Amino acid sequence: MRSAVVSQTLQEHERLINLIDDLVAALKNLPNDVQWGSDRWLPDSEILDFVRVQTLSLEHAKESAVQGYYRDAYNSIRMVFESYFLLRLISTCDKFRQRVNLQSRKTGQKIDKNKLIEQIKRKYGEDLVNVKEETNYLGVVLRGRRVINDQGHATEKLLPFYYGAWQQYRPTEYYLKKESTQKALSIKRFLKAEWSSIRKSNMGAPDKIQGILHKDFFTFAKILENLRLNDVLSRKTTARVLVHYNFLSGFSHSTSQSINAMSKIKGYYHIGGDGIEISYSHYHSELALLYICHLLSMHLQHALYYLTKWCSIQVRKERKLYRRLCYKVQQDLGYFWFIFNTPHQYDRYEHANRKSNFQEERIFRPEDIRLGDVRYYDDPLYRLKQLHQSQRELTTGNIYDSPFPREDAL
């Protein structure tokens, strides 16, 4: 049965799988085409290693999808999806926010706002982006520090604050060693204790810095917030991120909806003489492979941006090979409206129908809808099925002709 699933997957998604294989090969070979100059910084190698690890995980996700293990594929995809936004944050985002209280912790008295702003300007100089007054505190936006070369001079290369924070972040310190407000819920007393000679000293205390790093920078909500601060995401693209994060997380967390989605695949599993077997799903396999292909392309695009624009490093075959592959993903698979690409004709058709009101004789055509006005979908799997179904809306007369219709999409 498994070989039948693999055979059908390869047959129906040959072009998609071939493009994934080309992207994986390109990402694995990318470090060999980097023309390093006289200076090679540790962060450059670490960022490429970060991309390499995600590439391997997506390659594994592809194998899971091809074999029909869709839940496993989605789980791996979700991990890489989340990591992609962390990558964007630690590699090229140079603006970060700090809070400065307007009330003295010692005396409880209010601090003179204007004097404090002047102190902040003197302290940070050119690193200060702006200061904004919030409730009881000042929101101070700063920029990362410039890298110092061997001669002690500041270079044009910026070291993002988030990169250093990421290196320092130790989740174990936050989750396992933090003090609980309710002693009955504390798990520290069940774990390995500190040496008796130091456990009452500061060496045995939880690291408060880890709590700050977790709460202010490395929860997924904070990652998205900091990406918006750096103009990587807008409110629209943040909404799109959350749609896919929610969809993929359902499989990671084994929600009732995701379990039902797997069990409702026709013949997905049955118990026979040889045990549990699985069956093929065109839509789950296509969606998983679309995620994988687009995420590979996004990682490749960002790696090229990091090397060529952020670090001013040349990459051999940048346009002839690497950017051509990214362009091909958009040309061939742009119907999957993901995070940074544009809506498909189906989305304009759908938006025009929802915007129309036949009772008031207000009818909109898909061509009347601007791309920037199209509302995003909330269910990736349902939308994919709709893409495969030619449709006619009776109240508006609008028509959508699917470029790849399937009878089982009805």
C-alpha positions, -999 to +999 in steps of 0.1 A: +000+000+000+028+024+009+045+019-025+012+027-041+010+060-022+045+069-032+039+060-068+007+081-070+024+111-052+053+110-076+029+108-106+006+136-096+032+160-082+062+153-103+069+189-112+065+201-077+087+174-063+114+180-089+114+217-080+118+209-043+147+186-051+163+214-072+159+239-043+173+214-017+204+208-039+209+246-044+207+253-007+231+226+001+255+238-025+252+275-017+281+278+008+304+265-019+295+294-042+300+321-016+330+342-024+343+350+010+365+381+012+393+388+036+369+390+065+346+362+075+325+367+105+312+340+128+276+351+124+279+345+086+287+309+091+261+304+118+233+319+096+242+296+068+242+267+093+208+278+104+195+276+068+212+243+063+194+227+093+160+240+081+168+226+046+174+191+060+142+193+080+122+203+049+138+175+029+126+151+056+092+166+055+091+160+017+098+123+022+070+121+048+046+138+024+056+115-005+050+084+017+016+096+029+026+106+064+009+140+062+006+147+099+044+141+103+051+164+073+029+192+087+046+189+120+081+193+105+068+221+083+054+240+113+088+238+130+106+252+100+078+278+094+083+292+129+121+291+126+120+311+094+107+341+112+133+337+139+160+336+112+147+368+097+149+384+132+183+373+143+201+378+109+191+412+096+168+430+120+187+459+136+160+478+155+150+466+190+128+481+217+136+487+254+114+501+282+125+529+305+103+534+335+090+569+343+088+560+379+117+555+403+119+520+416+136+532+448+114+562+458+083+555+437+083+591+425+077+601+389+109+610+369+111+641+348+103+629+313+122+656+294+154+651+314+152+614+310+148+617+272+179+640+271+199+614+291+188+586+267+199+607+237+233+614+252+237+577+262+229+561+229+238+588+204+235+575+168+222+542+180+189+558+191+161+555+165+132+571+184+116+576+219+079+573+224+060+579+256+038+551+267+018+545+299+043+548+328+073+543+307+093+554+276+095+531+246+131+534+234+139+520+199+176+514+193+197+501+165+223+472+167+260+480+171+285+481+142+311+453+140+346+464+150+374+452+127+409+440+137+422+476+136+396+487+161+375+507+136+337+504+132+328+488+099+296+492+078+284+458+090+257+458+117+254+430+143+217+427+151+209+428+188+187+398+183+216+377+172+234+382+204+203+377+224+196+344+205+231+332+214+225+339+251+190+325+253+187+293+273+151+280+275+161+255+303+170+284+325+136+300+320+113+270+320+129+247+346+147+270+370+123+299+373+106+304+407+069+296+408+046+320+426+028+290+439+053+268+456+031+237+452+034+240+414+072+245+414+091+217+397+126+228+409+123+207+440+120+175+419+150+182+397+188+179+403+198+203+431+227+227+432+257+219+453+250+225+490+279+249+492+265+273+466+227+267+464+220+296+488+242+320+468+234+339+437+250+311+417+220+289+424+194+315+416+175+315+383+189+338+356+166+368+353+180+377+319+165+345+305+131+356+316+135+389+299+148+373+267+119+349+266+091+374+273+104+403+253+120+386+223+116+349+217+079+339+222+064+336+187+042+366+194+072+387+203+091+375+172+063+387+150+060+420+170+098+427+165+096+418+128+069+444+125+091+469+143+118+462+116+092+464+087+097+428+077+060+422+084+030+444+081-004+439+098-016+421+066+014+397+064+012+391+102-024+380+098-012+356+070+015+342+093-010+335+120-034+317+096-007+291+087+008+289+122-027+281+135-033+255+108+000+237+112+000+239+150-033+219+150-013+189+138+015+194+162-008+197+191-032+169+180-063+189+181-096+172+175-100+190+142-066+178+129-071+142+140-105+143+122-088+158+091-065+128+090-091+101+097-115+115+071-091+108+043-107+081+022-091+049+034-063+068+052-059+039+076-075+006+082-066-024+103-060-055+081-039-086+082-007-066+078-016-040+104-023-003+098-021+010+063-024+045+049-039+058+016-031+087-007-047+122-004-041+145-034-049+177-014-028+169+018+001+159-003-001+189-025-005+213+004+024+199+023+046+200-008+036+235-016+045+246+020+079+229+016+087+244-018+078+279-008+097+277+025+128+264+007+125+293-017+120+318+011+151+305+029+171+307-003+159+343-010+168+354+025+202+337+024+210+356-008+198+388+007+218+383+038+250+375+019+248+400-010+229+430+005+235+428+043+271+415+041+281+427+006+295+392-003+293+379-038+277+346-047+286+328-079+256+319-101+234+341-080+211+351-108+216+322-133+209+295-107+196+307-073+173+336-082+161+317-112+149+289-090+131+314-067+115+330-097+103+296-110+086+288-077+066+320-080+058+314-117+048+278-113+034+277-078+022+312-072-013+300-070-004+291-034-010+326-019+014+324+010+030+352+030+048+376+007+033+368-027+001+380-043-035+366-046-046+342-073-075+349-097-096+326-075-091+350-045-103+380-065-133+360-077-141+351-041-137+386-028-158+401-056-186+377-047-185+385-010-183+423-017-213+422-041-249+427-029-274+415-055-303+429-035-289+464-038-278+457-073-241+462-065-221+437-084-183+435-085-162+416-110-129+400-101-111+424-124-126+453-104-108+441-072-074+455-065-048+429-054-041+449-022-078+448-012-083+410-014-091+395+020-070+365+031-084+331+036-085+313+070-083+276+059-054+267+036-067+232+029-102+243+020-089+271-003-067+246-021-096+224-029-116+254-041-087+262-065-092+229-082-129+235-088-143+257-116-172+277-102-200+301-112-217+324-086-254+325-094-262+359-077-233+378-094-227+358-126-189+357-118-170+328-132-138+311-120-122+286-144-098+264-126-065+259-144-063+224-129-098+212-122-104+179-103-136+160-099-129+151-063-128+188-054-166+190-055 
